[in-house]
Amino acid sequence: MTASADRKLFSPVQIGAITLQHRVVMSPLTRSRSEQPGDVPGPLMLEYYSQRASEGGLIVTEATTIAIAGRGWYGAPGLYSDAQVAGWRKIVDAVHAKGGFLFSQLWHTGRSSHVDMRDGAQPAGPSVVPSYWLNAEPVISTPTGWKKPSPHRAIEIAEIPGIIEDYRKAAERAKAAGFDGVEVHSANGYLLDEFLQDGSNHRTDAYGGVIENRARLLLEVTEAVVSVWGGDRVGVRIGPGGTWNQMSDSSPDALFDYVAAQLNRFGLAYLHIVEPRVKGNVVIVEGQDPIATERLRKIFKGKIISAGGYEPDTAETAVEKGDADAVAFGRHFISNPDLPKRIKLGLPLSDYDRKTFYTFEARGYTDYPSYDRQSGAVLADPFCPQLHKPAFYLDCRPEADGGPSSASDVVRCAAKNKALVLEAFDTLFNKRDYAAAERFWSPHYIQHSAHIAPGRDGLFNLVKSAPPNLKYEPGAIVAENDFVMVHGRFSNNGRPVSWIAADILRIKDGVLVEHWDVLQDEATHESSKSGLPMFGETFVSAASA
Ligand SMILES: Cc1cc2nc3c(=O)[nH]c(=O)nc-3n(C[C@H](O)[C@H](O)[C@H](O)COP(=O)(O)O)c2cc1C
């Protein structure tokens, strides 16, 4: 596929009340990294969502538990407590700061749960279907690992208003957290899907039997959520013909045609359709066209986000053809935090590691690099709004002051600032070329440090006193405003352990003018309080440091 800015995937689209600048949506992805106990979104999740936010781009959160009674996945975040609202608020703010939009996916897992996830209570679904828990396939994430689903009971009709109320309250909490909207999760074999499909719904009351009855709960839930948000900030996700989680229906076309037609009455922001060529998170029919999207496009009157098994080229075809207004990517977004940019610029995509989809740590979650970090390339970021403000980096002052004349020049300056720091450190600490290093440090350089004498000479003299094979290794590096922060390791420093350094540099006119640092002995595995290494992914032993 060519890297062309003219592709429809990168044209704006109105989705209900929000205007997207591009149509590469992040699909809801359960990643099990909320803080426990409490299902609270914490700093790790914040970093993950912030990494994936793009200007004018839509992210649908991972499925989010609306109430303990709907809890069925250990590590999934919730929207049933104040602490969860506060945690989400920070994530919403981070996504907004990058110009992105965030919808919360509201989730009740229905029969797909385990007593350990529900304070000992039995899971409940539309009808008792023992083959569900007896089948080898479904497994539930619990505090003590993956387990077979507990035997479920049938939901009493008198309980249904309470379930709808749980959705309504969660929708209110999502509003309090500052989300841009909510998505009702009615796919993948969870509560609302279980009511829709007749393989799981054998009821004989007003919520079972004919299609009109099986669709009733979804429509009532949608109505309740719309009462909080207005239709133009609500999406609904369905999986026509979906078979994940033991789903089946005797007449899926008739069922989902009816659902799509009925949803028309709410003026929704979008209908989110998962193609049946995927089963949960696996493609089961290679090469199949987006058949569900094509079909429902003729019935649903609003915007359609299509998901399931898309690649950049097939996504472009789907929006060009007009079947979908936007395309949601799941697995590619896991391993490519900058996916919209990669697709826009025609850059290669990184592979995902299925083994870390549902683990509980940063590895396999926030450590997939952006293309820039991975390749060391300096690429204009077409989506990051801050970078379009001249003077955001001091080295990128306005054109009138001799600064860059285009947004991409400004972006290059940001990367330039980072490169400047890395080159300066390499020249001084590794190459020990003091004459060459002088051009990086201002003669008026200010050093704020407990262990380094003032001025440029103070720093240079310290390095001169270190063993000649001193080695500096940079780790994470970030730039904001006129500051660059770099995290690194000094080894061969003449001591039994390496030092870990956190340096903050202020840059002016292309040189380092001010510097704050923290330097401390690197923790060994035995001495690390958190059990985590301070640098990289592994510990160095004191002897080899
Ligand atoms: C790790 C993982 C977690 C997922 N969690 C959710 C979820 O919370 N809610 C949901 O509706 N779909 C979920 N899905 C399904 C994705 O949203 C998407 O429909 C599916 O991955 C197919 O899209 P893809 O081919 O682009 O990956 C998940 C998929 C994966 C891989």
The ligand as a Gaussian input file, in Angstrom:
#p B3LYP/6-31G(d) Opt

LIG

0 1
 C       -6.264000      -9.279000      23.694000
 C       -7.644000      -9.049000      23.155000
 C       -8.616000      -8.577000      24.012000
 C       -9.889000      -8.293000      23.526000
 N      -10.814000      -7.737000      24.365000
 C      -12.001000      -7.306000      23.884000
 C      -12.888000      -6.558000      24.693000
 O      -12.594000      -6.220000      25.847000
 N      -14.078000      -6.181000      24.153000
 C      -14.430000      -6.506000      22.869000
 O      -15.519000      -6.141000      22.429000
 N      -13.576000      -7.192000      22.071000
 C      -12.373000      -7.562000      22.542000
 N      -11.478000      -8.194000      21.713000
 C      -11.807000      -8.350000      20.294000
 C      -11.213000      -7.164000      19.507000
 O      -11.851000      -5.954000      19.855000
 C      -11.362000      -7.377000      18.000000
 O      -12.712000      -7.484000      17.687000
 C      -10.609000      -8.628000      17.561000
 O       -9.297000      -8.647000      18.073000
 C      -10.542000      -8.723000      16.057000
 O       -9.885000      -7.585000      15.542000
 P       -8.354000      -7.682000      14.997000
 O       -8.365000      -8.725000      13.922000
 O       -8.089000      -6.312000      14.480000
 O       -7.508000      -8.080000      16.127000
 C      -10.203000      -8.521000      22.175000
 C       -9.213000      -9.018000      21.321000
 C       -7.933000      -9.259000      21.791000
 C       -6.875000      -9.710000      20.846000

